Structures are given as structure tokens and as C-alpha cells.
């Protein structure tokens, strides 16, 4: 047996000699690693017990230097990400333990969201109470950049105590296996016979059980005995039961129940997408765009026109934080100017710099340079509060001016560049649809929730067509909740200059074409909402004149003028005569439809 133990030890040493240890978590803290969430804590664990679900039963004990996401609670979520490295070996070996769907994965060249099917097979979900070796074959991606990430989604646990690279798929025997080199390492010169060996291991086990008690878990000597404890826990249930009784106090069951009760009060975190800092990597120039023909290294630096050619000082960072700090620096006026100009553009239909996406040499010059700088400085003084900037503009005399024409002022400022009056502005496509829903009474003002499939006509065919169409009125939801399918955009939206979702667009075009009038006249959605509005009007116990006044207030925010009331009454009589009966509901529907087509409905005065 001694010879067998020596052979096992030699085999383990041979395998270990061919491996390159990437991380063993033996140092305090997660230096060189990046964490999110609370699951992995601030540093690796020295001794971390694994308890069974539902009862205080010890299954295993994880040893010194373990990154453990469930050491405090299995309800915490979080990730642990390594630094970026070049794949230089054929295999990556993980010694880890886990449950509940938590996993380890290798992200190659930053392809996290579209990992499959390009980089498939690079995810492992451990499902064992003890530490085991898991191997990932990465031979197909030699030379590419990658990083390792351990993910706890808040429903389980994952723990890892070593990561190694090698060109061989072999791994050392698992820590819980009886065929492990710890048997040889614990063998002494006195234990040369089977009886002596049995007595020796009996003393080892007794010593381990006695020392592994509450309050002695940090004893460094216990760490050397963990392989013995784990082997006994998983090999001999009777001994495991005695170990549990010896290792825990009689008060443990009640404490276990209190722990679970407190644990259930921990809320499950909501996962969101964020940009996380990573290892700073300088890429090489791909000559003529060929990734196999690499040129010189291009050091990471900021945009030259704003910050010069100085490279990053912090070589360990990816540079996102430094870029953000540079952008909001008092020495960089560009960002607050752009923000102030864009918000001004949304309120007045035109920015102080007309080209809201271009502040360069080919951009328009500011119409009010001092005003733009004043707004930018005021934004900074008020802690970059966008809400404050909105409030400042909306309460200004400039915003509250009427759009009435003054001949003398028009002669001096025919393009209204100096804003001597409020410019007339047409509503955007989504605002027109929402306004129609609000007037008809169909608008659902519920906030948040799932998006609604777009309404599909029979002529809307093509790649990626949804299996079913959404309702004509989009369930009454605001337009922001209508799902955007790039190949199946609403014809009504497109008629009113809805941007094609291929590129970013800071300033929408505003056209005036016949298609817009045709949409408001013939679109089934507009016709349907006209009918709903007419039904609301018909339900009111008022005279025809009072109903018309109410309709003008609803649609235009003002009472109807006497000549408008007279024209509307004449229209109703004409439509009733066409339909051949008095008080026909269709006449009121036609009047509602006409008001939707009035220019004042889609333009703000």
C-alpha cells in the first residue's frame, strides 16, 4: 500500500508540474480581479463550511483560499471576473464546487452577449458539494484574449480555490477522493504496517474532529486536515454523523432555523446591464483591416482633438473611468455645452448650435454663444441636474412667449434665429399617436411593463416577421412601449419622420408631405380612435354647441370660436343628410376625424 501511495503522490506531482497556476486565492483580497454584487465578499474565505439544504448537516469544508459566493448566504448575487490574459495553453482547469445553476465561463475577445454559437462550450455549471476538477478545452482559441468569470445569479452557490492552465487534460485526483496524495503526505515513518497505518489514520481523524469545532475554524493546522475531514464526510455516513455531533453545539438546530428565517428576508437582487471596468489592453493595428496582419501596438489614449496624444497613466485600467473624469472635468467645456444645447433643441425645435450632433469645424456657429456657455456653467453649478436645466428653460420668458407674428420683428429676424417669438413646432410621430389616444380616451397611462408587439398589416412581410401581430391600438399603451422591429415599422410613424433604427439621430427631420395628410385621413388606427372619441361625445348629455366646445378644448386646449362652432354644425347637418337620417352617430365620428386632421392638432402654437 505504501508503494501505491508513493505512486499516487508521484502521479499527482507529475500532473502538477505540467500545470501553470493562474490563481489559487491564497492572498488576502481579490487583487487583479473585479467583483460585482455582494456574493463573493471583499476577499477569499479561509475556511468555508458547506451545509445541506434544510437541515444543519455538514457536507464538506472548503479549505484555505476559496472564492466562495455562498459563504454568507446563497441568496446574494454577484460575479467575480479575472484579468484579461492571452490563451497560451490548450486546457483551463477549475477546482470548484457549486449548485443552483451558478456557473463559470470563459469570455473570449469580449463576446459576452453573443458568446453562442461562436464560442460555445465555454461554460461549466458545477453541481457537487465538494471541490472537484473541471476542465475546459480552449485549444481552438489559442492566442486570443480572454477572461474568466464566475457568476452567482442569487439562487445557489459557486466556490473555486484554484485555476490552472496546461496542455494536458489530466487533473490531480479530487480532494475528497480516497485515492489522493494526502494519504501519502500524512504517512509517517512509524506507520509501516497496515495496523500501524489504521491506528495512525484513526488518530488523525480523531484529532481533526476535535480541532474542527466552533471557534477553532481559523486554526491554520485545521486546513491541513481538511482533506481527511472531507473524505470521511462523504465516505462514511456514520462517521459523518458523529463528526456533525462533535463539531456543533446542541443549540445549532434552533440557530439554524433563526438563520434561515433571517436569510429569507434578504431580497433577491435585480440584474441590470452595466459597463464594468476590466483589464487595460492595448490593441495592435490591423493592417488594411486584416486581423491576421497585425501592425504596431496603438496605446490607449483619449480623443486627440480634446485631450492631446498623452497615453493613459493608469495602465491597469481599461480607461472608462478616466474618460468619464476627463469628460466632466472643469477644463473640458464640451460635454455641458452639448447637453445644454440638446435640451434647448428639444424645447425649441432647434438648438443654439443647430447641428446638435456636430460641434466641429463643419458645424453651425452658435446663435447665442454667451447663452450656451451660461447654460453649460449653470448645469455644472447645479450638480449636473438635467431636471434643473429643464425647469430653468421652461420658466424662462423666452419659452413662454407666444408664436404670433410681429411684422417689425419679422423684418429684422425673418428666420427667428434670435427667438423673438416661440417657434411653431410639429409633434413627433410618437407624440401624435399618444395625442390621438389621449383625446379618444383610450390612452393607458400605466407606467412600465412589457412592450407591445407592433401592429402588422398584410403587406408587411419580410425576414424576422413576428408570428403574431400586436393590436391596432397597441393596447392603448404610450408609443414608448410599442416594440421596435427594424423591418416592421409603423407606416404612420414613418410618414411623420420616425427615424430608421439603424444609426443614432440627434435631430429628426421635419417634413411636410402629402403622405402625412393621407395617413391622418385613411389610417385604420385614426379611424378607430375617431369612433371611440365620437362615442364619448355622444354619451354626454349636452347640446350640440356644448359638445363642439368640449371637443375643441380636448383637441386644441382652447374653446371654439363662434365661426368654428357654426362650421361644425353645418358639417354635422351635411353628413346627416348624406347618411339619410338625423342624429346619426357616424356624423359625429366624421367630425372627430376632421379635427384630427386640423393642422393645429399636430403643431404646437
N, C-alpha and C positions, 0 to 999 in steps of 0.2 A: 504493500500500500504506500509505503514511503516513496518507492520508486515512481508510483503513479502520481503521487503528489508533486514529486520533482518534475515529472514530465509535464504536468498541468502548469506548473509555475513557469517552466521554460517556454511552453507554448504561449502563455499569456505575455511573457516578456518579449517574445519574438514578434507577436502581433503589435504590442505597444510600441516597439522600436520603429516600426514602419509607419506609425501614425504621427501626424502633426497636430498637436493640441491647439485648437483655436481659442477655446475658453473653458476654464474649469470653475469659475466663480469662487475662487479661493480668497480673493481680495475683498476688502470692505467696499461697499458702494458698487455702482454699475458704471465704472469709468469706461468710456468708449461705447456705451450702449445708450439707447434712447427709450424712455418709458412713457406711456400714457395711461391714464386711469389709476386706480388705487390698488389693483390686484397684486402687482409684484412688489409693492412697497418701495422703500428707499434703498434697500441693499439685499444681497442674498442672505438666506437663512442658514444658521449653523446646524441646528437640529430641528427637523420638522416632522411631527408625527402624522401618519395617515390613519384616520379613524373610519370605521364602517358607517354606512348610512343608516340612520335610525336607532343605533344603539352605541354606547360607549365601548367599542371593541377595537383594540389596536390591531391594525393590519400590517403596517410597516412603519419604519422610521427612516426618513431621508437624511443622509449624512451631511457632513460639513461642506459648505459652499454649494447651496442649492438655490436656484432662482425659482421660487415657488409662488404661484398665483393664488393658491388656496390656503396659505399658512394662517391667515386671519379668518377669512370667510370665503366660501365658494360662490357667494353672490356678488362679489366685486368683479368688475370687468376691467380689462386693460391689455396692453400689448408691451412686449419687450423686443426691441429691434437692435440688431448688431450694426457695427460699422460696415461700410461698403468694402468689398475685397474682390480681387481677381480670382476666378476659379482656376486653380492650378492642379488640382487632384481629381481623380475620377469619382470618388465617393465622399459623401459627407455622413458622418456617424453622429447620432444623437443618443445620449443616455438619459432617458426621461421617463416620466410617469404621468398619467393623465386619465381624465374621464369627462363625461358630459359634452362631448363634441369639441372640446378645445383642441387646438392644432398648432403644429409647427409648419412653416412653409419657407421656401426659398424664392425670393423675388429677384428675377434676372432683368438687368437693364431698366429697372424701374417699372416694369409692366405688371402693376399690381391689379388694376381693374380689368385688364384684358389678358390675364395670365393664361387662360384656357382659350383655344386648344394649342396655342403656340408653345407654351412652356408647361405642358401637362405633366402629371406625375411628380410634382414637387411639393406635395402637401402630405403630412403624416398626422393621423389622429391617434395618439396613444390611448390604450384602454386597458390599463393594468394598474394594480395598487402599488407594485414595486417598480423600482428603476430597471429599465431594460434598454438594450441597444436597438436602435432603429437606423436603417441605412437608406440613403437616397443616392441614386445613380445620376451623376451630373456630367458624365463623360461627353455627352453631346454638346455641352455648352462651355467647353474649355476655353479659357482666355477672356470670357465675358465678365462684366462686373455684376455683382450680386450682393444681397444682404439677407440675413436670416431674421425671421420674425416669429415670435411665439404669441398666439392670440388666445385670450380667455374672454369668451363672449358673455360671461356672467352667469353661466349655467353649470359650471363644472370646475375643473382644476387641471393645471398643467405645471409640471416641475421638471427642471433639467439641471443636471450637475456637471455635464461635460459635453463638449462638441469637438470632434476631431476630423481631420481630413486624411485621406490615404488613397493609394492606387489599388488597394485590395478591398474586396467586400467583406473580409473577415473581421470579426469583432471579438474582444475578450469575453469570456463567459460572464453571464449576468451576475450581479451582486448577490442575488437571492439563491443562486444555484448551489447545490451541494458540491458540484464539481468546479470549485473555484479555487484560485490560488491563495485565498485567505487561509484555507486549511493548512497549506504548506507554511505560510508565513507565521502561523500561530504554533506550529510544531516545535517542540524543544528537544534538546539532546536527550532528556530523560525519558521522553515518550517514544521508545524504540520498539515496543511490543503493542499488540492490539489492546491488551488490557490496560497498559500504561496510557495509550492514546485515548481510550474511552474515559479513563479517570481524568486525564488532562482536560478533555473537552467538557466533561461534567463540571469540573471546577471553573472552566471558562464561562460556561453558561450560567452557573450559579452566581459568579461574580458579576456578569453582565446584568442579570436580573436585579441584583441587589443595588447596583450602582445607578441603573436607569430608573430612577424614581423622581417624583416631582421635586423640583428644587435642585436637582443634580444634572439636569439636561445639558448644561453648558460645560460640564467637566470634559476637558479635552480627551481624557482617557476613554470616555464612553464612545467617542467617534470611531476608535479603532475596533470596538466591539460590535458596531452596527451590523456588519455582515453576518455575525453569529446570530444576533437577535432576529434579523430579517429572515434568515434561513429557518430558524426554529419557528417563527411565527407562521410561516407558510408551509412548513413541512410537517409539524406535529401539532394538530389542533389542541390536544390535551395540554401540552406544554404551553401553547399559546394562551389557553385559558388561565393557567397558573401564572403566566407572565402578566396577563392583564390584572389579575387579582393582586399580584405583588406590586405592580407598578402604579396602581391607582388607589386612592383613599376610598373608604366606604361612602363618602359624601359625593362621589363623582356622578352617580346617576341623576341626582337632583340638580347638580351643577350643569350636567349635560342638557337636561331639559330647560334650564334657565338660559343656557347659551343658545339653544335652537329658537327659543321664544324671542330673544333679542335679535338673533340673526334674521328672522323673518321680517323684522321691522326695517331692515335695510332695503331701500328702494332699488330696483333694478335700473341701472343707468340706460339712457337712450343714446344709441350710437349715431354719430353725425360724421360727415366727411370734413376733414381738416387737412391743411398742409403742414406736415411735420418736418422739423429740421432733420437733416441727415449728414452723412459724411461729405466733406468738401472734396469734390473730384474735378480735376481739370481735364477736359476732353482734348483730343487731338483733332486737328483739321482733317476732314475727309476730302481729299483732293478730287475735284470735279464731282463731288457728291458720292464718291465710291467708298463704302465703309471698309473695303479691303485694301484701299490705297491710302494709308494714313500719313499725314504730314507732321508738322511741328505741333507741340503742345500749345494750346491757347489758354493762358492763365485766366482764371475768373476775375472779372472786374465789372465796375458799374458802366452805365452808358456814358460813352466818352464825351459827348457833347455837353453833358451836365456835370460830370464828376471827374473828367480827365482820364488819364491812362494808368493811374496808380492801381495795382492789383490789391486784392483783399489782404488785410493784415492778419486776420484770423483764418489760418489755413485749415483748421479743423471743421469749420462751419460751412454749410452749403451756401451761405450768403444771403438767405431770405431776410433774416433779422437785420443784418447790416443795411440791406437795400431799403427796408422799411424805415429804419432810423435815418438814413440819408434823405428819404423822400419827405419826412416830416420835420427835417431839420430847419431851424430858422434861416439858415443860409441858402435854402432851396425854395424859392417862391413859386415854382411851377405847380406843385400839387394843389395848394389852396386856391391859386388862380383858376386852375382847371375846374375844381369843384364848384367854386362860386359862379363861374361862367356857365357851367352846365345847368345849375339850378336856376339861374337867371333865364336861361334859354327855355326851360320847361314852363316858366310862368309867363313869359312874354312872347314866346314863339320864335325868338331869335336871341342869340347870345350877344354879350358885349363884344366878344370876338365871334363873328358869325360862324366860322369853321370850328365847331366845338371839338372836333377830333384832331385838329391840327393847329399847334401854336408855333409852327416853324417858320422858315423863310417864305414859304409859299402860302401862308395863312393870311386871312384878312387882318387888317390892323384894328385894334380896339376902338370902338366908337366913343367910349368913356374910360380912358386909361386910368385916371385917378380913381374913378369909382370902382373899377375892378380891383385895384390894389387895396382900396379901403375895405371892400367886402372880404378880400382874402385875409387881411390882417385881423378884421373883426372875427372871422371864423376861428383863427388861431387863438385870439384872446379869450374866446368863449369855449375853450377845450374841444375844438373841432366839432361842435354840436351842429349837425345838419338841421335839426328841428329849430334851433335858434335862428339859423340863416333863413329858413322858410318863413318863420314868424316875422323877421325883420323886413323881408321883401313884401309880404302880404299886408303889413301895416303901414307901408310907405304911401305917400301921396301919389307917387308915380303909378303904383299898381291900382290905386283906387280911382284913377281918372276915367272919365267916360271916353267912348270912342267916336264921339260926334266930331264932324269936320269943322274946322275953323279956317275960312279962306285965307286970312292973313298968315296964319301959321303954316298952312299947307304950301303957300308960295315960298316960304323960307326953308321949309323942311319937307319936300314932297315925298320922300321915301320914309318919313317918320323915324329917321335914324336917331334923332335926338329925343324921341319919345315925348313929343308934345301932346300926344293923345294915346289912349290904350289901343294897341293894335287889335283888329278883329282876327280871331283865331278859330280855325276849324277844329272840331273834335277829332281825336284819333279814332281809328277803326273800332277798337275795343270800347272806347267811351261812347260811341254812337250806339253800339249794341246794348250796353248797360243802360243808357238813357231810355231806349225803347222799352226795355224790360221794366224800368222804374216807372215809366208813365203808364204802362199797361197794367201795373200791379202784380206782375209775375216775378219780379226780382226777389231772389232768395239771398238775404243779407247774411247768411251763416258764414262765419269765418273758419278758414282752414278746412281740412278734409281732403279726400281723394279727388283727383282730377276726373273730368268727364270726357268720354270719347267724343271726338268731333263728329258732326252730322255729315254723312256721306250721301251724295246724290248718286243716281245710277250711272252717270257719266264719269264719276271719279274712280278710275281704275289705275292699277299700277303696282309696282313692287312694294311690299310691306303693307298692303291694304289690310286694316283691321278686319277680323272676322265678322264683327257686328258694327252697326252704326250707332252713334250716340243720338239722343233725342234732338228734334229740330230746335227746341228752345234751350238745349243744354241743361235741362232740369232747373232752369231759372237761375243757375249759378252765374256769378260775375265772370267776365271774359277771362280773367286771370286764372280761373280754374278749368278752362277748356284745354284739353290736352293738345299739344302741338305735334302734328305728324307732318314732317317736312314735305312729303309728296301729296298730302291731302289737306291743304289749307282752305279755309272758308272762302268761297267766292266773294262774299260780302266784305270780308276783311281785305282781300286783295284789291277790290275796287277802290277802297279808301286808303291805299298806300301802306298796307301792312307789310313790314319788312320780311323778305325771304330769309328764313333762318339758316343761312349759310355763313354769313360773316357778321361781325359786330357792326352796329349802326348807331352812332351817337346822335344823329339828326335825321329824322324822317323827312322824306319829300312830301310836299303838299300839292296835289294836283287838282284840277277841276275839269273832269272829263265826262262825256255822256254816260259812261258805264255806271257812274255813281247815281244818277237820276233813274236809270233803268233798274238798278238794284233796289232802291227805295220804292219803286213802283211795282216791281214784279217778284221780288224775293219772297218765297213762302214764309220765311220767318217774320218778315214785316207784315205780311197779310194776316198771319195768325195772331200777332200781337195787336193789330188793329181791331180784330174781332173781340179779343179779351178786353181791350180798353172800352170798346163800344158797349159791351155787356155791363161794365162797371158804371158807365154813364147812364145807361137805360135803367139801372136799378135805383137811381137817385130820384126821389120824389120832388122834382123841381120843374120849373118852366123851361122851355127850350132855350130862352135867353140866358137863364141862370146856368144851365148846363154848358152852354158855349163859353160863358165866362170862366167856369170851373176848368174847362178843357184848356183854355189859354193859360190860366195860371199854372196848371200842371205841366204843360208842354214848354212854355216860354218864360215862366216865372213872372208874368205881368198880366194885368187884366186886358181883355179885348177892347179895342176901340169901337166906337159906335158903327163905323162903316164896316169893320170886320164882322161884327155881330150880324149886320144886315146881309152881308155877302154870304155868311154861313147859313142863315135862314133860307136865303134864296137857293143855295146849293141843296139843302135838305129837301125843299119842295120839288126841285128839279129831279132829284134822284128818286123820290117817292113816286113821281109821275112816271119815271122810266120803269119802275118796278110794278106799277099798276095798282098800288094800294097805299093808303095813308099810314103814317106812323110805322113804316117798315123799318125793322132793325138794321137792315142792310144799308139804309141811307146813313145812319149814324156811324156804321163801320166805315163807309166811304169817306165820311168827314174826318174820322180819326186818321185814316190812311193819308188823306190830303195834308193834314197837319204834320205828319211825319216827313212829308216831302217839302215842307217850307224850309227855306234856307236858314231861317232863324233857329230851327231846331238843331242843326249841326254846326252852327257858328256861334261863338260867344261874342256878344257885342262889347 
